[in-house]
Amino acid sequence: MKEVTIAPIVTALASMMIAILVYRLNHQGELRRSLRKARIDWVSSQLKDLYGPLLVLAETNERAWKEYRKTYFPSDSEEPAESLPDSVSMRWHMWVETVFAPRARQIRDIVTARGDLIIESEMPSVVLDFCAHAASYDALLADWNSNGVRNSPLIRHPGSSFLSYVRESYATLKEEQLRLLDSSPSD
C-alpha cells in the first residue's frame, strides 16, 4: 500500500482558498468601482442636464431683472403697477416678451424634461412655484394687447428662494462630484 502524503493536498486546498479569496476581493473591488462610476455619472448628469442650465438661466434672469429694476423702477417698487403710462408699459412689455418670459419658459422646459434629476425625492415646492409662474406668463402674453390687461403674471415669481435653491443644489452637487472624482482610484 502506498503512503499518502498530506502536503500536496494541503497545498491544493490552500491554492483553491487563495484563488476564491482573490476572486471575491476582486469582485468586491469591481463592484465598488462600478457603483462609484455610476454615482459620478448620475451627479454629472444632474449638473450638466438640470442644475447647470437652471443656474445659468436663473442667474441671467436675476441679473437682467435687477438691472431693469434699477434702471426703470422707483427704488421702493417691486413690480410694475397694473396701470402704467404707455411709454413705460411698452418698455415693460418688450422686456417681458424678450427677456423674462422666454427665460422662465426655458427653465420650466428644463424642469419638465429633466425633473427626474432633482436631488430631492419629491419636487421642491419652490420649483413648482416657479413653473406655475412661468405658465402664467403664457396667459399674460396671450392676452397682452387686450383692454384691461394685467401688466404682471397672475402667479408671482417665488423670489430669491428659487435662485437660492438652484445655487445651493448646484454647489452641493459640485462638491459631491469633486469628492467622488478625488476618491476615484486611477485606472
MINUMI-802293 format. One record per residue: residue number from 1; residue in three letters; x, y, z of N, C-alpha, C in turn. Coordinates in steps of 0.001 Angstrom, whole numbers, plus 500000, padded with zeros to 6 digits. Atoms other than C-alpha are relative to their C-alpha. Last residue first. Example, Ala and Ser with C-alpha at 12.3 -4.5 7.8 and 13.67 -1.06 7.14 Angstrom:
SITE_num_residuo_n.xx_n.yy_n.zz_ca.xx_ca.yy_ca.zz_c.xx_c.yy_c.zz
SITE_2_SER_499180_498810_499940_513670_498940_507140_499230_501090_500730
SITE_1_ALA_500890_498810_500000_512300_495500_507800_500900_501200_500000
END
This chain:
SITE_num_residuo_n.xx_n.yy_n.zz_ca.xx_ca.yy_ca.zz_c.xx_c.yy_c.zz
SITE_187_ASP_500104_501265_500745_492610_553115_486330_501151_499835_499059
SITE_186_SER_499549_499823_501376_493285_555764_488964_500004_498647_499319
SITE_185_PRO_498668_500573_500235_491186_555168_492029_500393_500208_498546
SITE_184_SER_499955_501053_501017_488332_557609_492399_501408_499452_499869
SITE_183_SER_499875_501308_499344_488355_559499_495696_500064_498850_499005
SITE_182_ASP_498758_500061_499216_489109_562866_494102_500209_498624_500616
SITE_181_LEU_498877_500053_500946_486424_562309_491447_501330_499908_500732
SITE_180_LEU_500012_501307_500677_483815_561449_494060_501190_499864_499045
SITE_179_ARG_499633_501010_499001_484739_564457_496197_500082_498622_499358
SITE_178_LEU_498562_499855_499750_484659_566752_493161_500496_498967_501002
SITE_177_GLN_499281_500439_501200_481242_565442_492134_501511_500066_500224
SITE_176_GLU_500054_501460_500036_479916_565772_495680_500764_499462_498793
SITE_175_GLU_499141_500516_498930_481107_569371_495898_500027_498468_499981
SITE_174_LYS_498628_499764_500451_479545_570147_492505_500991_499483_501043
SITE_173_LEU_499653_501012_500990_476289_568527_493603_501443_500157_499526
SITE_172_THR_499979_501305_499335_476083_570625_496753_500430_498908_499040
SITE_171_ALA_498780_500046_499177_477028_573810_494858_500128_498645_500702
SITE_170_TYR_498853_500088_500898_474360_573177_492199_501291_499850_500813
SITE_169_SER_500020_501347_500573_471727_572474_494836_501193_499797_499081
SITE_168_GLU_499603_500958_498962_472656_575618_496781_500051_498574_499452
SITE_167_ARG_498585_499789_499641_472558_577852_493694_500478_498935_500996
SITE_166_VAL_499182_500440_501134_469273_576370_492417_501483_500144_500332
SITE_165_TYR_500112_501454_500137_467563_576677_495807_500922_499494_498893
SITE_164_SER_499250_500599_498888_468872_580199_496319_499975_498486_499916
SITE_163_LEU_498584_499887_500346_467621_581201_492852_500868_499395_501102
SITE_162_PHE_499740_500874_501138_464173_579879_493712_501479_500026_499626
SITE_161_SER_499941_501398_499546_464123_581390_497210_500270_499043_498840
SITE_160_SER_498619_500470_499840_465059_584818_495825_500088_498540_500425
SITE_159_GLY_498999_499125_499401_461555_585466_494584_501356_499336_500129
SITE_158_PRO_499763_500353_498597_458834_582887_494045_501107_500805_500671
SITE_157_HIS_498711_500690_499924_457797_584767_490882_500257_499656_501474
SITE_156_ARG_498738_499277_499789_454183_585837_491170_501203_499066_500002
SITE_155_ILE_499256_500701_498949_451262_583964_489697_501382_500634_500097
SITE_154_LEU_500933_500252_498907_448892_586246_487767_500702_499325_501174
SITE_153_PRO_500633_501321_499997_451728_587478_485589_499119_499818_501234
SITE_152_SER_499126_501010_499401_452344_591226_485523_499275_498661_500017
SITE_151_ASN_498619_499742_500386_450990_594099_483457_500969_498987_500588
SITE_150_ARG_499079_499874_498868_447411_592872_483609_501392_500290_499453
SITE_149_VAL_499051_501086_499788_445257_593510_480594_500864_500285_501227
SITE_148_GLY_500013_500415_498600_442372_595932_480951_500948_498845_500293
SITE_147_ASN_500284_498905_499076_441871_596169_477226_499967_499441_501416
SITE_146_SER_501417_499766_499667_443504_593336_475407_499858_501212_500902
SITE_145_ASN_500494_498768_500617_447023_593602_473964_498525_500278_500261
SITE_144_TRP_499185_498801_499772_448775_591108_476261_499363_501282_499479
SITE_143_ASP_501015_498966_499809_446088_588408_476383_500642_501387_500110
SITE_142_ALA_501104_500273_500928_448281_585612_475006_498967_501114_500041
SITE_141_LEU_499587_499622_501352_451304_587138_476753_498893_499758_498976
SITE_140_LEU_499762_498552_500053_449647_587060_480178_500332_500428_498571
SITE_139_ALA_501310_499336_500027_448297_583560_479629_500162_501508_499886
SITE_138_ASP_500662_500394_501248_451738_582211_478711_498645_500695_499866
SITE_137_TYR_499533_499110_501070_453353_584225_481518_499307_499665_498680
SITE_136_SER_500884_498827_499993_451158_582296_483972_500450_501055_498994
SITE_135_ALA_501235_500313_500728_452964_579116_482952_499076_501213_499951
SITE_134_ALA_499658_500036_501429_456305_580604_484053_498754_499717_499162
SITE_133_HIS_499751_498613_500410_454822_581496_487457_500285_500054_498496
SITE_132_ALA_501336_499393_500072_453466_577951_487789_500112_501461_499564
SITE_131_CYS_500624_500521_501221_456948_576631_486940_498590_500555_499825
SITE_130_PHE_499405_499330_501154_458468_578906_489597_499342_499543_498709
SITE_129_ASP_500453_498600_499994_456021_577703_492235_500569_500757_498806
SITE_128_LEU_501376_500000_500510_456722_574086_491269_499432_501414_499948
SITE_127_VAL_499875_500289_501432_460449_574710_491739_498610_499985_499362
SITE_126_VAL_499499_498781_500627_459814_576402_495102_500170_499802_498487
SITE_125_SER_501108_499070_500253_457618_573454_496104_500484_501277_499323
SITE_124_PRO_500074_498908_499018_460510_571028_495725_498904_501006_499630
SITE_123_MET_499729_498716_500648_459693_568004_493517_499857_501118_501040
SITE_122_GLU_501208_499359_500538_459844_564930_495716_500386_501340_499398
SITE_121_SER_500867_501109_500408_462752_562557_496459_498665_500506_499457
SITE_120_GLU_500935_500463_498991_465110_565527_496468_499150_498838_499483
SITE_119_ILE_499300_500620_498873_468087_565940_494166_499018_499349_500970
SITE_118_ILE_500117_499197_498780_466035_566633_491021_500639_499232_501157
SITE_117_LEU_498670_499771_499443_467352_564551_488105_499985_500868_501255
SITE_116_ASP_499551_501242_499366_463940_563101_487242_501371_500161_500653
SITE_115_GLY_500398_500008_498590_462812_566678_486612_500413_498743_500733
SITE_114_ARG_498973_500674_499198_464769_566589_483353_499698_500011_501492
SITE_113_ALA_499280_501058_500717_462203_567403_480655_500936_499203_500911
SITE_112_THR_500949_500982_500518_459730_569351_482802_500730_498819_499352
SITE_111_VAL_500549_500729_498845_462460_571108_484765_499051_498908_499530
SITE_110_ILE_498921_500840_499470_464246_572028_481531_499504_499175_501176
SITE_109_ASP_499791_501111_500929_461005_573246_479961_501105_499056_500476
SITE_108_ARG_501115_500946_499851_460152_575356_483023_500188_498785_499096
SITE_107_ILE_499831_500645_498695_463601_576978_482946_498910_498950_500208
SITE_106_GLN_498846_500902_500115_463295_577693_479233_500220_499231_501305
SITE_105_ARG_500404_501177_500789_459802_579099_479718_501139_498992_499890
SITE_104_ALA_500887_500786_499131_461011_581412_482509_499532_498739_499278
SITE_103_ARG_499152_500695_499027_463887_582543_480308_499153_499129_500911
SITE_102_PRO_499246_501083_500655_461450_583310_477437_500913_499229_500969
SITE_101_ALA_500842_501150_500356_459061_585160_479796_500777_498899_499273
SITE_100_PHE_500504_500727_498832_461701_587416_481365_499171_498762_499648
SITE_99_VAL_499031_500420_498975_463803_588520_478404_499353_499090_501042
SITE_98_THR_498697_500393_500540_462064_589153_475066_500986_499467_501039
SITE_97_GLU_500066_500852_501199_458337_589273_475852_501365_499477_499562
SITE_96_VAL_500692_501250_499652_458687_590555_479433_500039_499050_498804
SITE_95_TRP_499127_500777_499109_461291_593122_478433_499356_498665_500384
SITE_94_MET_498861_500466_500782_459222_594355_475466_500922_499131_500862
SITE_93_HIS_500464_501080_500876_456056_594537_477567_501169_499410_499202
SITE_92_TRP_500241_501177_499151_457865_596594_480213_499559_498801_499148
SITE_91_ARG_498676_500498_499630_459171_599023_477556_499856_498732_500849
SITE_90_MET_499400_500573_501214_455682_599392_476084_501377_499402_500305
SITE_89_SER_500671_501265_500295_454162_599876_479545_500618_499324_498778
SITE_88_VAL_499484_500962_499022_456685_602559_480455_499422_498623_499714
SITE_87_SER_498578_500199_500300_455929_604515_477278_500622_498965_500941
SITE_86_ASP_499755_500754_501227_452170_603971_477658_501479_499739_499732
SITE_85_PRO_500016_499110_501151_451976_605109_481295_500426_499212_498755
SITE_84_LEU_498742_499305_500251_451411_602134_483560_499817_500994_498871
SITE_83_SER_500195_499008_501059_448270_600707_485101_501280_500823_499887
SITE_82_GLU_500937_500553_500989_448740_597423_486961_499703_501002_498886
SITE_81_ALA_501396_499866_499586_451809_598819_488679_499099_499451_498907
SITE_80_PRO_500724_498871_500587_455166_597464_487680_498559_500025_500494
SITE_79_GLU_500489_500338_501336_456791_595146_490159_499318_501217_499410
SITE_78_GLU_499595_501370_500324_458821_595531_493378_499665_499647_498556
SITE_77_SER_500968_500824_500717_458605_599322_493812_500580_498633_499659
SITE_76_ASP_500881_500696_499053_460512_601223_496503_499021_499037_499320
SITE_75_SER_499289_500865_499059_463531_602214_494391_499078_499221_500936
SITE_74_PRO_499633_499245_498801_461394_603569_491558_500588_499021_501032
SITE_73_PHE_500996_499960_498922_461528_601256_488600_500456_500941_501102
SITE_72_TYR_501324_499522_500372_463312_601749_485260_498974_500096_501119
SITE_71_THR_500070_498977_501034_467085_601476_485681_498612_500601_499856
SITE_70_LYS_499157_498862_499623_467458_599636_488985_499824_501152_499011
SITE_69_ARG_500604_499343_498839_464519_597363_488195_500783_501249_500393
SITE_68_TYR_501247_499370_500450_465833_596522_484731_499395_500816_501136
SITE_67_GLU_499616_498853_500820_469317_595892_486123_498767_500745_499502
SITE_66_LYS_499413_498979_499127_467978_593690_488901_500369_501244_499210
SITE_65_TRP_501061_499399_499183_465703_591804_486491_500560_501111_500883
SITE_64_ALA_500798_499142_500890_468518_591217_483978_498921_500723_500794
SITE_63_ARG_499190_498820_500323_470779_589954_486753_499252_500962_499088
SITE_62_GLU_499875_499177_498794_468085_587635_488096_500798_501275_499718
SITE_61_ASN_501273_499326_499779_467228_586321_484624_500082_500946_501198
SITE_60_THR_500168_499037_501085_470859_585539_483883_498727_500810_500210
SITE_59_GLU_499070_498881_499735_471298_583894_487291_499852_501087_498939
SITE_58_ALA_500519_499270_498830_468161_581777_486757_500895_501189_500333
SITE_57_LEU_501219_499263_500363_469234_580809_483224_499457_500814_501165
SITE_56_VAL_499666_498966_500989_472800_579897_484189_498769_500838_499667
SITE_55_LEU_499218_498950_499359_471716_578078_487337_500318_501131_499024
SITE_54_LEU_500890_499212_499135_468963_576144_485606_500760_501154_500637
SITE_53_PRO_500836_499097_500797_471373_575083_482842_499045_500857_500844
SITE_52_GLY_499133_499053_500710_473852_573773_485420_499197_500957_499134
SITE_51_TYR_499633_498877_499137_471168_572249_487676_500938_501011_499347
SITE_50_LEU_501042_499312_499240_469470_570112_485051_500539_501226_500729
SITE_49_ASP_501309_499995_500648_471384_568395_482237_498919_500767_500758
SITE_48_LYS_499978_499629_501423_475022_569042_483085_498599_500205_499430
SITE_47_LEU_499374_498686_500222_474847_569105_486886_499855_500460_498554
SITE_46_GLN_500790_499005_499274_472358_566276_487339_500550_501400_499761
SITE_45_SER_501212_499763_500778_474151_564339_484601_499100_501024_500687
SITE_44_SER_499603_499199_501160_477472_564748_486423_498797_500311_499112
SITE_43_VAL_499781_498629_499519_475835_563542_489631_500395_500906_498840
SITE_42_TRP_501296_499448_499588_474498_560434_487864_500151_501462_500430
SITE_41_ASP_500789_499738_501209_477778_559692_486049_498665_500654_500338
SITE_40_ILE_499357_498864_500680_479781_560054_489268_499197_500371_498752
SITE_39_ARG_500329_498801_499207_477281_557784_491058_500612_501241_499350
SITE_38_ALA_501426_499712_500214_477522_555139_488290_499594_501262_500761
SITE_37_LYS_500134_499449_501356_481323_555366_488399_498553_500355_499699
SITE_36_ARG_499448_498642_499967_481285_554903_492184_499862_500662_498634
SITE_35_LEU_500965_499145_499290_478945_551897_491865_500490_501441_500059
SITE_34_SER_501178_499867_500855_481181_550305_489219_498958_500912_500645
SITE_33_ARG_499635_499099_501105_484324_550937_491225_498800_500265_499091
SITE_32_ARG_499836_498643_499440_482698_549394_494335_500345_501011_498905
SITE_31_LEU_501338_499518_499642_481505_546364_492320_500073_501417_500557
SITE_30_GLU_500668_499630_501254_484941_545937_490760_498609_500555_500268
SITE_29_GLY_499355_498779_500501_486534_545993_494208_499356_500493_498713
SITE_28_GLN_500455_498898_499143_484011_543462_495529_500613_501334_499545
SITE_27_HIS_501409_499747_500316_484692_541154_492554_499458_501176_500829
SITE_26_ASN_500019_499343_501305_488457_541440_493036_498574_500376_499604
SITE_25_LEU_499500_498638_499794_488101_540621_496730_499993_500796_498699
SITE_24_ARG_500998_499249_499242_485917_537604_495906_500442_501448_500219
SITE_23_TYR_501163_499760_500857_488230_536325_493165_498973_500877_500731
SITE_22_VAL_499594_498984_500984_491299_536757_495399_498828_500336_499085
SITE_21_LEU_499875_498724_499288_489577_534853_498230_500363_501130_499036
SITE_20_ILE_501370_499560_499673_488488_532049_495887_500033_501357_500691
SITE_19_ALA_500645_499616_501258_492012_531768_494436_498585_500508_500250
SITE_18_ILE_499404_498718_500408_493553_531787_497918_499339_500489_498715
SITE_17_MET_500525_498980_499080_491157_529049_499047_500529_501386_499624
SITE_16_MET_501413_499768_500320_491941_526940_495955_499416_501095_500895
SITE_15_SER_500048_499302_501290_495708_527349_496461_498566_500325_499606
SITE_14_ALA_499580_498616_499743_495366_526413_500143_499947_500820_498710
SITE_13_LEU_501099_499317_499292_493373_523296_499203_500340_501462_500271
SITE_12_ALA_501113_499838_500940_495992_522241_496620_498835_500739_500646
SITE_11_THR_499596_498997_500983_498874_522863_499018_498872_500269_499009
SITE_10_VAL_500056_498706_499300_497127_520950_501788_500360_501121_499030
SITE_9_ILE_501431_499714_499778_496518_518042_499414_499841_501364_500675
SITE_8_PRO_500613_499568_501251_500123_518101_498152_498517_500349_500159
SITE_7_ALA_499496_498718_500492_501472_518145_501746_499377_500404_498674
SITE_6_ILE_500989_498947_499738_499286_515313_503034_500433_501327_499381
SITE_5_THR_499402_498825_499364_501313_512472_501626_498971_501110_500069
SITE_4_VAL_500536_498748_500534_499531_509233_501024_500668_501150_500746
SITE_3_GLU_500221_499014_498947_501632_506093_501676_499549_501317_499366
SITE_2_LYS_499205_498770_500115_501246_503465_499069_499629_500949_501131
SITE_1_MET_500826_498821_500000_500000_500000_500000_500875_501249_500000
END
